Amino acid sequence: MTSTTARRKSNTFYVILIAGAAALGGFLFGFDTAVINGAVVAISKAFNISSWVTGLAVSLALLGSAVGAFFAGQIADRYGRIKAMVVASGLFTLSAIGSGLAFGIWDFIFWRLLGGIAIGVASVIAPAYIAECSPTHLRGRLGSLQQLAIVVGIFIALLSDYFIAVSAGSAEKPFLFGIAAWRWMFWTAVPPAVLYGMAALTIPESPRYLVAQGREPEAANVLTKILGGNVLEKIEEIRQTVMREREPKFSDLLRRSGGLLPIVWIGIGLSVLQQFVGINVIFYYSSVLWRAVGFSEKDSLTITVITGAVNIMTTLIAIAFVDKFGRKPLLILGSIGMTLTLGTMATVFGTAPVDAAGNPTLTGSAGMAALFAANLYVFCFGFSWGPVTWVLLGEMFNNKIRAAALSVAASMQWVANFVVSTTFPPILQYFGLGSAYGLYTIAAAISFFFVLFFIKETKGIELEDM
């Protein structure tokens, strides 16, 4: 092995290490959004609250995420990417402890809101940091680490909920030290939250942030570890594209004639469509679906865990192919697959007979068709819109506007998530499951044309040339 090859291998290993540490924020983002799944019923009984307050307890964290995402860019540009990660770690830790200790529903909502802000910050910082620290030929795969971390976080949260609920007999029953099982579900987030802060303190600051701050010798050190060889030319490139005279402002996102820059609108469209195809309905409300097919509560939880595992497998597929095939082909394939599978679910649910409670009753082949289509849908989302959206958001904006534009796009993603999550129960109640999935089918079909006409391929292009 030549010394150049050895150096390149050690550089690649170093980049994977620092990108993995940043992606821990994604793990907590997935864990924190999914961990409430197993606790919802127990919380509503423990605090004796109505269904709409329960809905608020679940979805207000998403609005907190929108707030966190919106301000994350400013924090990252002013204080650096690393300090923003440490702040997110502290908020995650406080939220996990507080949610488990909650005395009533309103302080519980406060702690969840705090966790939501942390999720929002992490959802912006990780993709920006990973894109800024990755060599061009690895950027797609490393950017996909964010989505991999999110889906692993969701999976581990569902798994720990399942383990705690089964060990205690139910989420409402006492678990360790006689404390209710649902409280332990939130406390399981404390160790990874602390680890995230510790990992953030061991990785270098983004070279692009360092150049923007006039700290070029430090930037040269980091780039040497990432790229190897002579990095002076790279620093000059970054210096050309980063405006050092002033901090980036949200006004940078506006055109002279008024209104947002077209690229910012494309980022918002990408974010909103990722949510409007209804992926989180599968994860937040999957028990409705599986119970309708005739599964018990325990089996519904098991299937949800299996769906989480499918999500991980497909994200690994995306990581393998995103730098070979490119971003656009994967999105187009995903849009076609989601339109067909969601259309199948809409048809099956829309034509199924309903029971006295108004739930569709699926028997025989119809039940299996829904089950198969739902998992195939997760597969299609998992190799395309799940990870590729984060890869594109990390790299489609130029250096001058990246942090600010990512903040706007990510905060709109959380608002879209909030809209989908809060409208699903009333759509289900008044129009039925078929109509709900019909709407998501339309969004999936729109996503196909959106990619076709508006998304430019970013594979192999330097961030400085965006």
C-alpha positions in Angstrom: 0.0 0.0 0.0 1.5 3.4 -1.0 1.8 6.2 1.6 -0.7 8.2 -0.5 -3.3 5.4 -0.4 -2.7 4.9 3.4 -3.1 8.6 4.0 -6.3 8.8 1.9 -7.7 5.8 3.9 -6.9 7.5 7.3 -8.4 10.8 6.0 -11.6 8.9 5.0 -11.8 7.2 8.3 -11.3 10.6 10.1 -14.1 12.2 8.0 -16.5 9.2 8.7 -15.7 9.6 12.5 -16.5 13.3 12.7 -19.6 13.0 10.4 -20.8 10.1 12.7 -20.4 12.3 15.8 -22.4 15.1 14.1 -25.1 12.6 13.0 -25.7 11.7 16.7 -27.9 14.7 16.6 -30.0 12.9 14.0 -30.2 9.8 16.2 -31.6 12.0 19.1 -33.9 13.7 16.6 -35.4 10.3 15.6 -35.4 8.9 19.1 -37.1 11.9 20.6 -39.9 12.1 18.0 -40.6 8.4 18.2 -40.2 7.7 22.0 -43.6 9.2 22.8 -45.4 6.5 20.7 -45.3 3.9 23.5 -46.2 6.5 26.2 -49.2 8.4 24.6 -52.0 6.2 26.1 -50.3 6.0 29.5 -49.8 9.8 29.7 -53.4 10.6 28.8 -54.5 8.2 31.6 -51.9 9.4 34.1 -52.9 13.1 33.7 -56.6 12.4 32.9 -56.6 14.5 29.7 -58.8 14.8 26.7 -57.8 13.5 23.2 -57.1 17.0 21.8 -54.8 17.8 24.7 -53.0 14.5 24.1 -52.7 15.5 20.4 -51.2 18.8 21.6 -48.7 17.0 23.8 -47.5 15.0 20.8 -47.5 17.7 18.1 -46.4 20.8 20.0 -42.8 19.3 20.1 -42.9 19.6 16.3 -43.7 23.4 16.5 -40.8 23.6 19.0 -38.7 21.9 16.3 -39.7 24.6 13.7 -38.6 27.3 16.1 -35.3 25.5 16.8 -34.6 25.0 13.1 -35.4 28.6 12.3 -32.9 30.1 14.7 -30.2 27.3 14.4 -28.6 28.9 11.3 -28.1 32.2 13.1 -26.6 30.4 16.2 -24.4 28.3 13.9 -23.1 31.3 11.9 -22.5 33.4 15.0 -21.1 30.9 17.5 -20.0 28.0 15.3 -21.4 24.6 14.5 -19.9 22.9 17.5 -21.4 25.3 20.1 -24.8 24.8 18.5 -24.4 21.0 18.9 -23.5 21.4 22.6 -26.6 23.6 23.1 -28.8 21.0 21.4 -27.3 18.3 23.6 -28.1 20.3 26.8 -31.7 20.8 25.7 -32.1 17.1 24.8 -30.8 16.1 28.2 -33.1 18.6 30.1 -36.1 17.6 28.0 -35.5 13.8 28.7 -35.2 14.3 32.4 -38.0 16.7 32.7 -40.5 14.7 30.6 -39.9 11.7 32.8 -40.4 13.8 36.0 -43.5 15.7 34.8 -46.1 16.4 37.5 -48.9 17.5 35.1 -49.6 17.8 31.4 -48.6 21.4 31.1 -45.1 21.0 32.5 -44.8 17.8 30.4 -45.7 19.9 27.3 -43.0 22.4 28.3 -40.3 19.7 28.5 -41.4 18.3 25.2 -41.3 21.7 23.6 -37.7 22.1 24.9 -36.9 18.8 23.3 -38.5 19.9 20.1 -36.3 23.0 20.0 -33.3 20.7 20.3 -34.5 18.5 17.5 -34.9 21.6 15.3 -31.3 22.7 16.0 -29.9 19.3 15.4 -31.9 18.9 12.1 -30.1 22.0 10.7 -26.6 21.7 12.2 -25.9 18.0 11.3 -26.5 18.2 7.5 -24.7 21.6 7.2 -21.7 20.4 9.2 -21.4 17.1 7.4 -21.7 18.8 4.0 -19.0 21.3 4.9 -16.6 18.7 6.2 -17.0 16.0 3.5 -14.8 15.5 0.4 -16.9 15.9 -2.7 -16.8 12.2 -3.7 -18.1 11.1 -0.3 -20.5 13.9 0.4 -23.7 12.1 -0.6 -23.0 9.0 1.4 -21.9 11.0 4.5 -24.9 13.3 4.1 -27.1 10.2 4.2 -25.7 9.4 7.6 -28.1 12.0 9.0 -31.1 10.1 7.8 -29.6 6.8 8.8 -29.1 8.2 12.3 -32.7 9.4 12.4 -34.2 6.0 11.4 -31.9 4.1 13.8 -33.0 6.6 16.5 -36.7 5.9 15.7 -36.0 2.1 15.7 -34.1 2.1 19.0 -36.9 4.3 20.6 -39.6 1.9 19.4 -37.6 -1.1 20.6 -36.9 0.4 24.0 -40.6 1.4 24.4 -41.5 -2.2 23.4 -39.0 -3.7 25.9 -40.1 -1.4 28.8 -43.8 -1.9 28.2 -43.5 -5.7 27.9 -41.2 -6.0 31.0 -43.6 -3.9 33.1 -46.8 -5.5 31.6 -48.0 -2.1 30.3 -46.7 1.5 29.9 -48.9 2.5 32.8 -47.6 -0.1 35.3 -44.5 0.4 37.6 -41.2 -0.6 36.1 -37.8 -0.1 37.9 -37.9 1.3 41.5 -41.7 1.3 41.3 -41.7 4.2 38.9 -44.2 4.1 36.0 -42.8 2.5 32.8 -43.7 5.5 30.6 -41.4 7.8 32.6 -38.5 5.4 32.0 -39.2 5.6 28.2 -38.2 9.3 28.3 -35.2 8.7 30.6 -33.7 6.3 28.1 -32.8 9.3 26.0 -30.5 10.8 28.7 -27.3 8.7 27.9 -27.3 9.4 24.1 -28.1 13.1 24.8 -25.0 13.4 27.0 -22.9 11.4 24.6 -23.9 13.8 21.8 -22.5 16.8 23.7 -19.3 14.9 24.6 -18.8 13.8 21.0 -19.4 17.3 19.7 -16.6 18.6 21.9 -14.1 16.2 20.4 -14.6 17.1 16.7 -13.2 20.1 14.8 -15.1 23.2 13.9 -16.3 23.4 10.2 -13.5 24.7 8.0 -16.0 27.0 6.2 -17.0 28.6 9.5 -13.4 29.1 10.5 -12.5 30.8 7.2 -15.6 33.0 7.6 -14.3 34.0 11.0 -10.8 34.8 9.6 -9.3 31.8 11.4 -7.5 30.4 8.4 -4.6 28.5 10.0 -7.2 26.5 12.0 -9.2 25.9 8.9 -6.0 24.7 7.1 -5.3 22.2 10.0 -8.9 20.7 9.7 -8.8 20.5 5.9 -5.4 18.8 6.0 -6.9 16.1 8.2 -9.9 15.8 5.9 -8.4 16.1 2.4 -4.6 15.7 2.9 -2.0 17.3 0.7 -1.9 21.1 0.0 -5.1 22.8 1.1 -4.2 26.5 0.4 -6.0 26.4 -2.9 -9.1 25.0 -1.2 -9.0 27.8 1.5 -8.7 30.4 -1.3 -11.8 28.9 -2.9 -13.7 29.0 0.4 -12.6 32.6 1.0 -13.9 33.6 -2.4 -17.4 32.2 -1.7 -17.8 33.1 2.0 -18.6 36.8 2.7 -16.5 37.8 5.7 -17.5 41.4 5.8 -20.7 40.7 7.7 -22.6 37.8 9.2 -25.1 36.1 6.9 -28.6 37.5 7.3 -32.0 36.3 6.3 -32.1 39.2 3.9 -29.5 37.3 1.9 -32.3 34.9 1.0 -34.3 37.7 -0.7 -34.2 38.8 -4.3 -33.7 42.5 -5.2 -37.2 42.6 -6.6 -38.5 41.1 -3.3 -39.5 37.6 -2.4 -37.3 34.6 -1.7 -34.6 33.4 -4.0 -35.8 30.5 -6.3 -33.3 28.1 -4.8 -34.8 28.8 -1.3 -38.3 28.0 -2.6 -37.0 24.8 -4.1 -35.5 23.8 -0.7 -38.9 24.6 1.0 -40.7 22.6 -1.6 -38.4 19.6 -1.1 -38.9 19.8 2.7 -42.7 20.2 2.6 -43.2 17.4 0.0 -41.0 15.0 2.1 -43.7 15.4 4.9 -46.8 15.7 2.7 -46.4 12.1 1.4 -47.5 11.1 4.9 -44.4 9.1 6.1 -44.9 10.1 9.7 -48.5 8.9 9.8 -47.0 5.4 9.3 -44.8 6.0 12.4 -47.1 8.0 14.6 -50.4 6.2 13.9 -49.4 2.8 12.6 -51.3 0.9 15.3 -54.6 2.2 13.7 -53.5 0.6 10.5 -52.4 -2.8 11.9 -55.4 -3.0 14.3 -57.7 -2.4 11.3 -56.1 -5.5 9.7 -56.9 -7.4 12.8 -53.6 -7.5 14.8 -53.5 -7.2 18.6 -51.8 -4.3 20.4 -48.6 -6.3 21.1 -48.4 -7.5 17.5 -49.0 -3.9 16.2 -46.0 -2.8 18.3 -44.0 -5.7 16.8 -44.9 -4.7 13.2 -44.0 -1.1 13.9 -40.6 -2.2 15.0 -40.3 -4.3 11.8 -41.2 -1.3 9.8 -38.5 0.7 11.6 -36.0 -2.0 10.6 -37.2 -1.9 6.9 -36.5 1.9 7.1 -32.9 1.3 8.3 -32.2 -1.3 5.5 -33.5 1.0 2.8 -31.5 4.0 4.1 -28.3 1.8 3.8 -29.3 1.2 0.2 -29.5 5.0 -0.4 -26.0 5.4 1.2 -24.6 2.8 -1.2 -26.0 4.4 -4.3 -26.5 8.2 -3.7 -23.0 9.0 -5.0 -23.2 6.5 -7.9 -26.6 7.1 -9.3 -27.0 10.7 -8.1 -29.7 12.5 -6.1 -32.3 13.1 -8.8 -32.7 9.5 -10.2 -33.2 8.2 -6.6 -35.9 10.9 -5.9 -37.7 10.1 -9.2 -37.7 6.4 -8.5 -39.0 7.0 -4.9 -41.8 9.3 -6.1 -43.1 6.7 -8.6 -42.9 3.9 -6.0 -44.7 6.0 -3.3 -47.4 7.1 -5.7 -48.2 3.4 -6.6 -48.0 2.1 -3.0 -50.0 5.0 -1.5 -52.6 4.7 -4.3 -52.9 1.0 -3.5 -53.5 1.7 0.2 -56.0 4.5 -0.6 -58.0 2.1 -2.8 -57.9 -0.8 -0.3 -59.0 1.4 2.6 -61.5 3.4 0.5 -63.3 0.3 -0.7 -63.2 -1.7 2.5 -66.4 -2.3 4.5 -66.5 -0.4 7.9 -67.4 -1.7 11.4 -69.7 -0.1 14.0 -66.8 2.2 15.1 -66.2 3.4 11.5 -62.9 1.6 11.1 -62.3 -0.3 7.8 -62.4 -4.1 8.3 -59.8 -5.8 6.1 -60.1 -9.5 5.6 -58.0 -12.0 3.7 -56.2 -10.6 0.6 -57.2 -7.0 1.3 -55.5 -7.0 4.7 -52.3 -8.5 3.3 -52.3 -6.1 0.3 -52.5 -3.1 2.7 -49.7 -4.6 4.9 -47.5 -5.3 1.8 -48.2 -1.9 0.3 -47.4 0.0 3.6 -44.0 -1.7 4.0 -43.2 -1.3 0.3 -44.1 2.4 0.7 -41.6 2.7 3.6 -39.0 1.0 1.4 -39.6 3.5 -1.5 -39.4 6.5 0.9 -36.4 5.0 2.7 -34.1 4.9 -0.3 -35.2 8.2 -1.8 -37.0 11.1 -0.1 -35.9 10.2 3.4 -32.1 10.5 3.1 -31.8 12.3 -0.3 -33.8 15.4 1.0 -31.2 15.9 3.8 -28.3 15.3 1.4 -29.7 18.0 -1.0 -30.5 20.5 1.7 -26.9 20.2 3.0 -25.4 20.9 -0.4 -27.8 22.8 -2.8 -27.3 26.2 -1.3 -24.1 28.2 -1.8 -21.8 29.0 1.2 -23.1 32.6 1.6 -26.7 31.5 2.3 -26.3 27.8 3.4 -27.0 28.1 7.2 -29.9 30.6 6.8 -31.5 28.8 3.8 -31.2 25.4 5.6 -32.9 27.0 8.7 -35.9 28.2 6.6 -36.3 24.9 4.7 -35.9 22.7 7.8 -38.4 24.8 9.9 -40.9 24.5 7.1 -40.4 20.8 7.2 -41.4 20.8 10.9 -44.4 22.9 10.2 -45.5 20.5 7.4 -44.9 17.6 9.8 -47.1 19.4 12.4 -49.9 19.9 9.7 -49.8 16.3 8.6 -49.7 14.8 12.1 -52.5 17.0 13.5 -54.8 16.7 10.5 -54.6 12.9 10.2 -57.0 12.1 13.2 -59.8 14.5 12.0 -59.4 13.3 8.4 -59.7 9.8 9.6 -62.7 10.6 11.7 -64.7 12.5 9.1 -63.5 11.2 5.8 -61.9 7.8 6.5 -58.6 6.2 6.0 -59.1 6.0 2.2 -59.3 9.8 1.8 -56.3 10.3 4.0 -54.1 8.1 1.9 -55.7 9.6 -1.2 -54.3 13.0 -0.2 -50.8 11.5 0.4 -51.0 9.8 -3.0 -51.6 13.2 -4.7 -48.6 14.7 -2.8 -46.4 11.8 -4.0 -47.5 12.4 -7.6 -46.7 16.1 -7.3 -43.3 15.2 -5.9 -42.5 13.4 -9.1 -43.1 16.5 -11.3 -41.4 18.7 -8.7 -38.1 16.7 -9.0 -38.4 16.5 -12.8 -38.7 20.2 -13.3 -37.0 21.9 -10.4 -34.3 19.7 -8.9 -30.7 20.0 -10.3 -28.2 17.2 -9.8 -25.5 18.1 -7.2 -23.5 14.9 -7.5 -19.8 15.6 -7.8 -20.1 19.4 -7.7 -17.9 21.3 -5.2 -19.9 23.2 -2.5 -18.0 26.3 -3.7 -19.5 25.9 -7.1 -23.2 25.7 -6.0 
